[in-house]
Amino acid sequence: MTLPWTLECSACVPARTRGAEGLPGVCDVCGAPYLVRYRTTPRPEAKASLAGRPWTMWRYREWLPLTSGENPVTLGEGGTPLLEAARLGARHGFADLWIKEEGTNPTGSFKARGLAAAVTRAVLAGARQFVVPTAGNAGVALAAYAARAGAQARVYAPASTPAPILAQIRAFGGDLVLLDGHIGDCGAAARAFAAETGAIDVSTLREPYRIEGKKTLGLELAEQLGWTLPDAIVYPTGGGTGLIGMWKAFQELQTGGWVEGGGRVPRMFTVQPTGCAPVVRAFESGADRCTPWPDPQTVAAGLRVPAPLGDRLMLRALRETRGGAVAVSDAALSAAARELQTVEGVDAAPEGGAALAGAVELKRRGVIRSDERVVVFNTGAGWLYRT
């Protein structure tokens, strides 16, 4: 069966494409990530079909890598709240501030979206064993979705990963291996395990479908705002699949005519901690690739990614949307996470605190105006980080 999408290399010029059959990894010519390209885009009239569907990310199945009659591996992921943050907005001088609360996902973070899509597509192609390196939340999500699919999951994590996250990986039956070092070291171990055993490596951007799951962040945001788009999105960035996925979603929504008034793509902003900010440094220097960050250090475990594979795509997204990048200290992001918890009742992870701290800093610099509609993302639940 020919699938209704193809895969396009994100780096080859001219763009190299291939069929999506089987279990594709990265481009076999240049090693860059593949992006899914659909042969057709749903017409705006298809909005009517959404009304009777469950409020999960699979309500957008026509935008996702599923064929007619296929059932996803799901725990009810997506459908997360978009919360108006009036008190925090007033405190920091934002007239129209919103929080996309991803901590309510089944596994406690936005990683549920990407791993649900990746495991679904791989299982439909015959996979029964997976491996992933993780700073924490991706390991939890893979362990849960592998269990849901009746498959096995090997997870490599830094020994410094917060204890509650490690406990969750074990609770879902994940085969957890702890390593000294950072996620880059875990990535090397995961690739070696995949080569040795044939396990499917679902590392960030080493297969094409986690982005498609993360794309639903953008689809959902547009629907929650009445098929309009915000002026600015402030997103905590480690590996970058969420940022890249939303950028792809907004392009597809524009092409399909689904957003009102033409739907100009929001300006997208990356936030990273000062102790690990390779994307910020590359953006500010005008580079199109990141230089690996030496000795990455931050309390925001999910942002401790010294050499993201998706660096070129992230930098393209930031520049093409006229956005930017900002680094914040651990003290600032921790204080902002506490504000989200005590002022708005959102149990923010440190990464969510980074998003709020970044938005405040961008407004202070005059990059974001006080009258703009701004959405910050809390990508995970704070309880996963508390010992």
LUMFI-523528 format. One record per residue (C-alpha): residue number from 1; x, y, z. Coordinates in steps of 0.2 Angstrom, whole numbers, always signed. Each point is the difference from the previous one (the first is absolute). Layout:
+------+-------+-------+-------+
: roti :     X :     Y :     Z :
+------+-------+-------+-------+
:  NUM :     X :     Y :     Z :
...
+------+-------+-------+-------+
//
This chain:
+------+-------+-------+-------+
: roti :     X :     Y :     Z :
+------+-------+-------+-------+
:    1 :    +0 :    +0 :    +0 :
:    2 :    +6 :   +17 :    -5 :
:    3 :    -1 :   +12 :   +15 :
:    4 :    -8 :   +17 :    -2 :
:    5 :   +16 :    +9 :    +5 :
:    6 :   +18 :    +0 :    -5 :
:    7 :   +16 :    +4 :    +9 :
:    8 :   +11 :   +15 :    -4 :
:    9 :   +17 :    +3 :    +6 :
:   10 :    +1 :   +16 :    +9 :
:   11 :   +18 :    +4 :    -6 :
:   12 :    +3 :    -7 :   -17 :
:   13 :    +0 :   +13 :   -15 :
:   14 :   -10 :    -3 :   -10 :
:   15 :   -11 :    -9 :   +13 :
:   16 :    +2 :   -18 :    -1 :
:   17 :   -16 :   -10 :    +2 :
:   18 :    -4 :   -19 :    +4 :
:   19 :   -16 :   -10 :    +3 :
:   20 :    -5 :    -2 :   +18 :
:   21 :    -2 :   -19 :    +0 :
:   22 :   +10 :   -10 :   +13 :
:   23 :    +8 :    +8 :   +15 :
:   24 :   +10 :   +15 :    -6 :
:   25 :   +14 :    +8 :   +10 :
:   26 :   +10 :   +15 :    -6 :
:   27 :    +5 :    +4 :   -18 :
:   28 :   +11 :   -13 :    -6 :
:   29 :   +10 :   +12 :   -10 :
:   30 :    +4 :   +15 :   +12 :
:   31 :    -7 :    -7 :   +17 :
:   32 :   -12 :   +15 :    +2 :
:   33 :   -18 :    -2 :    +7 :
:   34 :   -14 :    -5 :   -12 :
:   35 :   -16 :   +11 :    +0 :
:   36 :   -17 :    -8 :    -4 :
:   37 :    -8 :    +8 :   -16 :
:   38 :   -18 :    -4 :    -3 :
:   39 :    -7 :    -3 :   -18 :
:   40 :   -16 :   +10 :    +4 :
:   41 :    -5 :   +13 :   +14 :
:   42 :   -17 :    -1 :    +8 :
:   43 :   -12 :   +13 :    -7 :
:   44 :    -7 :   +13 :   +12 :
:   45 :   -17 :    -8 :    -2 :
:   46 :    +7 :   -15 :   +10 :
:   47 :    -1 :   +11 :   +16 :
:   48 :   -18 :    -6 :    +2 :
:   49 :    +6 :   -18 :    +3 :
:   50 :    +9 :    +6 :   +16 :
:   51 :   -16 :    +3 :   +10 :
:   52 :    -4 :   -18 :    +3 :
:   53 :   +18 :    -6 :    +4 :
:   54 :    +8 :    -2 :   +17 :
:   55 :   +11 :   +14 :    +6 :
:   56 :   +17 :    -9 :    -2 :
:   57 :   +13 :    +3 :   -13 :
:   58 :    -7 :   -13 :   -11 :
:   59 :   -15 :   +11 :    -4 :
:   60 :   +12 :    +6 :   -14 :
:   61 :    +3 :   -17 :    -7 :
:   62 :    -1 :    +7 :   -18 :
:   63 :   +16 :   +11 :    +4 :
:   64 :    +9 :   -15 :    +8 :
:   65 :    +9 :   -16 :    -7 :
:   66 :   -15 :   -12 :    +1 :
:   67 :    -9 :    -8 :   -14 :
:   68 :   -19 :    -4 :    -1 :
:   69 :    -4 :   -13 :   +12 :
:   70 :   +16 :    +1 :   +11 :
:   71 :    -2 :    +2 :   +18 :
:   72 :   +13 :    +9 :   +10 :
:   73 :    +9 :    -5 :   +16 :
:   74 :    -7 :   +12 :   +12 :
:   75 :    -3 :    +4 :   +18 :
:   76 :   -10 :   +16 :    -4 :
:   77 :   +14 :   +12 :    -3 :
:   78 :    -3 :   +18 :    -5 :
:   79 :   -15 :   +10 :    +3 :
:   80 :   +10 :   +10 :   +13 :
:   81 :    -7 :   +17 :    +7 :
:   82 :    +4 :   +17 :    -7 :
:   83 :    -1 :   +11 :   +15 :
:   84 :    -2 :   +18 :    +1 :
:   85 :   +13 :    +7 :   +12 :
:   86 :    -8 :   +17 :    +5 :
:   87 :    +9 :    +2 :   +17 :
:   88 :   +17 :    -5 :    -6 :
:   89 :    -3 :   +11 :   -15 :
:   90 :    -4 :   +15 :   +11 :
:   91 :   +15 :    -3 :   +11 :
:   92 :   +12 :    +0 :   -15 :
:   93 :    -9 :   +12 :   -11 :
:   94 :    -8 :   -11 :   -13 :
:   95 :   -17 :    +4 :    -6 :
:   96 :    -4 :   -17 :    -8 :
:   97 :   +11 :   -14 :    +8 :
:   98 :    -5 :   -18 :    -2 :
:   99 :    +7 :   -17 :    +6 :
:  100 :    +0 :   -16 :    -9 :
:  101 :    +0 :   -13 :   +14 :
:  102 :    +8 :   -16 :    -7 :
:  103 :    +2 :    -7 :   +18 :
:  104 :   -17 :    -8 :    -1 :
:  105 :    +5 :   -12 :   -13 :
:  106 :    -1 :   -19 :    +5 :
:  107 :   +18 :    -1 :    +3 :
:  108 :    +2 :   +17 :    +8 :
:  109 :    +8 :    +9 :   -15 :
:  110 :    -1 :    +5 :   -18 :
:  111 :   +11 :   -15 :    -4 :
:  112 :   -16 :   -10 :    +0 :
:  113 :    -5 :    +7 :   -17 :
:  114 :   +16 :    -4 :    -9 :
:  115 :    +2 :   -17 :    +7 :
:  116 :   -18 :    -5 :    -3 :
:  117 :    +2 :    +4 :   -19 :
:  118 :   +17 :    -8 :    -1 :
:  119 :    -5 :   -16 :    +9 :
:  120 :   -16 :    -1 :   -10 :
:  121 :    +9 :    +1 :   -17 :
:  122 :   +14 :   -12 :    +5 :
:  123 :   -12 :   -13 :    +7 :
:  124 :   -11 :    +1 :   -16 :
:  125 :   +16 :    -4 :    -9 :
:  126 :    +4 :   -15 :   +11 :
:  127 :   +11 :    +7 :   +13 :
:  128 :    +0 :    -8 :   +17 :
:  129 :   +15 :    +7 :    +9 :
:  130 :    +5 :   +18 :    +2 :
:  131 :   +15 :   +10 :    +8 :
:  132 :    +2 :   +18 :    +4 :
:  133 :   +12 :   +12 :    +9 :
:  134 :    -8 :   +12 :   +12 :
:  135 :    +2 :   +14 :   +11 :
:  136 :   -15 :    -7 :    +9 :
:  137 :   -18 :    +3 :    -7 :
:  138 :    +3 :    -9 :   -17 :
:  139 :    +5 :   -15 :    +9 :
:  140 :   -16 :    +0 :   +10 :
:  141 :   -10 :    +2 :   -15 :
:  142 :    +8 :   -14 :   -10 :
:  143 :    -1 :   -12 :   +14 :
:  144 :   -19 :    +4 :    +2 :
:  145 :    -4 :    -1 :   -19 :
:  146 :   +11 :   -16 :    -2 :
:  147 :   -10 :    -8 :   +14 :
:  148 :   -16 :    +6 :    -8 :
:  149 :    +5 :    -8 :   -17 :
:  150 :    +6 :   -16 :    +8 :
:  151 :   +18 :    +4 :    -5 :
:  152 :   +17 :    +2 :   +10 :
:  153 :    +9 :   +16 :    +4 :
:  154 :   +18 :    +2 :    +4 :
:  155 :    +4 :   +18 :    +7 :
:  156 :   +17 :    +8 :    +3 :
:  157 :    +0 :   +14 :   +12 :
:  158 :   +13 :   +11 :    +9 :
:  159 :    +2 :    -6 :   +18 :
:  160 :    -4 :   +18 :    +5 :
:  161 :   -17 :    -1 :    -7 :
:  162 :   -13 :    +5 :   +14 :
:  163 :    -5 :   -15 :   +10 :
:  164 :   -19 :    +1 :    -2 :
:  165 :    +3 :    -1 :   -19 :
:  166 :   +11 :   -15 :    +1 :
:  167 :   -14 :    -8 :   +11 :
:  168 :   -13 :    +3 :   -13 :
:  169 :   +11 :    -9 :   -13 :
:  170 :    +2 :   -15 :   +11 :
:  171 :   -19 :    +0 :    +4 :
:  172 :    -5 :    -1 :   -18 :
:  173 :   +12 :   -15 :    -2 :
:  174 :   +14 :    +9 :    -9 :
:  175 :   +17 :    -9 :    +0 :
:  176 :    +9 :   +15 :    +7 :
:  177 :   +19 :    +2 :    -1 :
:  178 :    +8 :   +15 :    +9 :
:  179 :   +16 :    +8 :    -7 :
:  180 :   +12 :   +13 :    +6 :
:  181 :    +0 :   +15 :   -11 :
:  182 :   -13 :    +9 :   -10 :
:  183 :   -13 :    -5 :   -13 :
:  184 :   +13 :    +0 :   -14 :
:  185 :    +8 :   -14 :    +9 :
:  186 :   -16 :    -9 :    +1 :
:  187 :    -4 :    +3 :   -18 :
:  188 :   +17 :    -9 :    -5 :
:  189 :    -5 :   -15 :   +11 :
:  190 :   -18 :    -1 :    -7 :
:  191 :    +7 :    +0 :   -18 :
:  192 :   +12 :   -14 :    +4 :
:  193 :   -14 :   -10 :    +8 :
:  194 :   -11 :    +3 :   -15 :
:  195 :   +14 :    -6 :   -12 :
:  196 :    +3 :   -16 :   +11 :
:  197 :   -18 :    -5 :    +3 :
:  198 :   -11 :    +7 :   -14 :
:  199 :   -10 :   +11 :   +12 :
:  200 :    -8 :   +15 :    -7 :
:  201 :    +9 :   +16 :    +5 :
:  202 :   -13 :   +13 :    +4 :
:  203 :   +13 :   +13 :    +5 :
:  204 :    -5 :   +18 :    -4 :
:  205 :    +0 :    +3 :   -19 :
:  206 :    +8 :   -17 :    -4 :
:  207 :   -17 :    -6 :    -6 :
:  208 :   -13 :   +11 :    -9 :
:  209 :   -16 :    -2 :   +11 :
:  210 :    +4 :    +8 :   +17 :
:  211 :    -1 :   +17 :    -9 :
:  212 :   -17 :    -5 :    -7 :
:  213 :    -7 :    -3 :   +18 :
:  214 :    +8 :   +16 :    +6 :
:  215 :    -8 :    +9 :   -15 :
:  216 :   -17 :    -2 :    +9 :
:  217 :    +6 :   +13 :   +12 :
:  218 :    -2 :   +13 :   -14 :
:  219 :   -16 :    -8 :    -7 :
:  220 :    -8 :    +0 :   +17 :
:  221 :    +5 :   +18 :    +4 :
:  222 :    -8 :    +6 :   -16 :
:  223 :   -16 :    -9 :    +4 :
:  224 :    -1 :    +7 :   +18 :
:  225 :    +3 :   +17 :    -6 :
:  226 :   -15 :    -1 :   -13 :
:  227 :   +12 :    -4 :   -15 :
:  228 :   +10 :   +15 :    +3 :
:  229 :   +19 :    +0 :    +5 :
:  230 :    +8 :   +10 :   +14 :
:  231 :   +13 :   +14 :    -3 :
:  232 :   +14 :    -9 :    +9 :
:  233 :    +4 :   -17 :    +7 :
:  234 :   +14 :    -2 :   +14 :
:  235 :    +6 :   -18 :    +1 :
:  236 :   +13 :    -9 :   +11 :
:  237 :   +11 :    -9 :   -12 :
:  238 :   +11 :   -15 :    +2 :
:  239 :    +0 :   -12 :   -15 :
:  240 :   -13 :   +11 :    -9 :
:  241 :   -13 :   -11 :    -6 :
:  242 :   -14 :   +10 :    +7 :
:  243 :    +6 :   +16 :    -8 :
:  244 :    +3 :    -8 :   -16 :
:  245 :   -16 :    -9 :    +0 :
:  246 :   -10 :   +16 :    +3 :
:  247 :    +9 :    +9 :   -13 :
:  248 :    -5 :   -14 :   -12 :
:  249 :   -18 :    +0 :    +6 :
:  250 :    -2 :   +19 :    -3 :
:  251 :    +7 :    -2 :   -18 :
:  252 :   -12 :   -14 :    -3 :
:  253 :   -15 :    +9 :    +7 :
:  254 :    +4 :   +15 :   -11 :
:  255 :    +2 :   -11 :   -15 :
:  256 :   -17 :    -8 :    +3 :
:  257 :    -9 :   +17 :    +4 :
:  258 :    -5 :    -6 :   +17 :
:  259 :    +5 :   +16 :   +10 :
:  260 :   -10 :   +16 :    -1 :
:  261 :    +6 :   +15 :    -9 :
:  262 :   +15 :    -9 :    -8 :
:  263 :    +7 :    -4 :   +17 :
:  264 :   +17 :    +7 :    +0 :
:  265 :   +11 :   -12 :    +9 :
:  266 :    +4 :    +5 :   +18 :
:  267 :   +18 :    +7 :    +4 :
:  268 :    +8 :   -15 :    +9 :
:  269 :   +12 :    +2 :   +14 :
:  270 :   +12 :   -13 :    +7 :
:  271 :    +4 :    +1 :   +19 :
:  272 :   +16 :    -9 :    +7 :
:  273 :    +9 :    +0 :   +16 :
:  274 :   +16 :   +10 :    +1 :
:  275 :    +9 :   -16 :    +5 :
:  276 :    -5 :    -9 :   -16 :
:  277 :    -5 :   +12 :   -14 :
:  278 :    +7 :    -6 :   -17 :
:  279 :   -15 :    +6 :   -10 :
:  280 :    +1 :   +17 :    +8 :
:  281 :   +18 :    +2 :    -4 :
:  282 :    -2 :    -6 :   -18 :
:  283 :   -14 :   +12 :    -3 :
:  284 :    +9 :   +15 :    +7 :
:  285 :   +16 :    -4 :   -10 :
:  286 :   -10 :    -2 :   -16 :
:  287 :    +6 :   -18 :    -2 :
:  288 :   -11 :   -13 :    -8 :
:  289 :    +6 :   -14 :   +11 :
:  290 :    +3 :    -2 :   +18 :
:  291 :   +17 :    -3 :    +8 :
:  292 :    -1 :   -13 :   +14 :
:  293 :    -2 :    +8 :   +17 :
:  294 :   +14 :    -6 :   +12 :
:  295 :    -4 :    -6 :   +17 :
:  296 :   -19 :    +3 :    -1 :
:  297 :    -7 :    +5 :   +17 :
:  298 :   -18 :    +4 :    +5 :
:  299 :   -14 :    -5 :   +12 :
:  300 :   -12 :    -1 :   -15 :
:  301 :    +5 :   -18 :    -5 :
:  302 :   -10 :    +1 :   -16 :
:  303 :   +10 :   +14 :    -6 :
:  304 :   +17 :    -8 :    +3 :
:  305 :    +3 :    -4 :   -18 :
:  306 :   +17 :    +6 :    -6 :
:  307 :    +0 :    -5 :   -18 :
:  308 :   -18 :    -1 :    -7 :
:  309 :    -2 :   -10 :   -17 :
:  310 :   -13 :   +12 :    -5 :
:  311 :   +10 :   +16 :    +2 :
:  312 :    -1 :    +5 :   -19 :
:  313 :   -19 :    -2 :    +1 :
:  314 :    -2 :   +10 :   +16 :
:  315 :   +11 :   +14 :    -6 :
:  316 :   -10 :    +1 :   -16 :
:  317 :   -17 :    +0 :    +9 :
:  318 :    +6 :   +15 :   +11 :
:  319 :    +7 :   +10 :   -14 :
:  320 :   -14 :    -3 :   -13 :
:  321 :   -14 :    +5 :   +13 :
:  322 :   +10 :   +15 :    +5 :
:  323 :    +2 :    -7 :   +18 :
:  324 :   +15 :    -2 :   +11 :
:  325 :    +9 :    -8 :   +14 :
:  326 :    +4 :    +4 :   +18 :
:  327 :    +9 :    -8 :   +14 :
:  328 :    -5 :    +1 :   +18 :
:  329 :    +8 :    -5 :   +16 :
:  330 :    -5 :   -15 :   +11 :
:  331 :    -5 :   +13 :   +14 :
:  332 :   -11 :    +9 :   -12 :
:  333 :    -8 :   -15 :    -7 :
:  334 :    -3 :    -8 :   +17 :
:  335 :    -8 :   +16 :    +6 :
:  336 :   -11 :    +1 :   -15 :
:  337 :    -6 :   -18 :    +3 :
:  338 :    -4 :    +4 :   +17 :
:  339 :   -10 :   +15 :    -6 :
:  340 :   -10 :   -11 :   -12 :
:  341 :    -4 :   -12 :   +15 :
:  342 :    -5 :   +13 :   +13 :
:  343 :    -8 :   +14 :   -11 :
:  344 :    -9 :   -11 :   -13 :
:  345 :    -1 :   -17 :    +8 :
:  346 :   +10 :    -8 :   -15 :
:  347 :   +12 :   -13 :    +7 :
:  348 :   +14 :    +5 :   -12 :
:  349 :   +16 :   -10 :    -3 :
:  350 :   +17 :   +10 :    +0 :
:  351 :    -2 :    +0 :   -19 :
:  352 :   -17 :    +9 :    +1 :
:  353 :    +8 :   +13 :   +12 :
:  354 :   +13 :    +3 :   -13 :
:  355 :   -13 :    +4 :   -13 :
:  356 :    -8 :   +13 :   +12 :
:  357 :   +17 :    +7 :    +5 :
:  358 :    +4 :    +1 :   -19 :
:  359 :   -16 :    +9 :    -4 :
:  360 :    +3 :   +13 :   +14 :
:  361 :   +18 :    +3 :    -6 :
:  362 :    -5 :    +2 :   -18 :
:  363 :   -13 :   +13 :    +5 :
:  364 :   +13 :    +9 :   +10 :
:  365 :   +11 :    +1 :   -15 :
:  366 :   -15 :    +7 :   -11 :
:  367 :    +0 :   -16 :   -11 :
:  368 :   -18 :    -4 :    +5 :
:  369 :   -12 :   +14 :    +3 :
:  370 :   -12 :    +1 :   +15 :
:  371 :   -15 :    +0 :   -11 :
:  372 :    +4 :   -16 :   -10 :
:  373 :    -8 :   -17 :    +2 :
:  374 :   +13 :   -11 :    +8 :
:  375 :    -1 :   -18 :    +3 :
:  376 :   +13 :    -8 :   +12 :
:  377 :    +2 :   -19 :    +1 :
:  378 :    +1 :   -10 :   +16 :
:  379 :    +7 :   -16 :    -7 :
:  380 :    -2 :   -11 :   +15 :
:  381 :    -6 :    -3 :   +17 :
:  382 :   +10 :    +7 :   +15 :
:  383 :    -3 :   -15 :   +11 :
:  384 :   +11 :   -11 :   -11 :
:  385 :   +15 :   +11 :    +6 :
:  386 :    -4 :    +0 :   +19 :
:  387 :    +9 :   -13 :   +11 :
+------+-------+-------+-------+
//
